[in-house]
Amino acid sequence: MSIGKTRSATARERIEVKLPHNKGFIRDVAIAGGFIAIGILAPGSPIENGFEAHLGGISVGLGLGWLIKCFVDLKGSSHAKQS
């Protein structure tokens, strides 16, 4: 019975993630968005075959990787502030 109570209690809780509004974080997100947009919108994007499709895929991969890096740095900096 206590398991049901904890599940409903945790389901009601809202996890709020506060993203920083500093220059570095905004720059990282903009760079990631640029790479993803280039990869998706470039002629011969990943929906077609050929060398251009490989370049589009690489660009999307760079954008996603940069976005992940940006959030890993964010998590690392929040842990550094806590300790």
WOPE-V281680 format. One record per helix or strand of 2 or more residues. SS is the DSSP state (H for helix, E for strand). FROM is the first residue (numbers start at 1). TO is the last residue. If there is no record, write none. Layout:
{{SS/FROM/TO} {SS/FROM/TO}}
This chain:
{{H/2/12} {H/23/41} {H/51/82}}
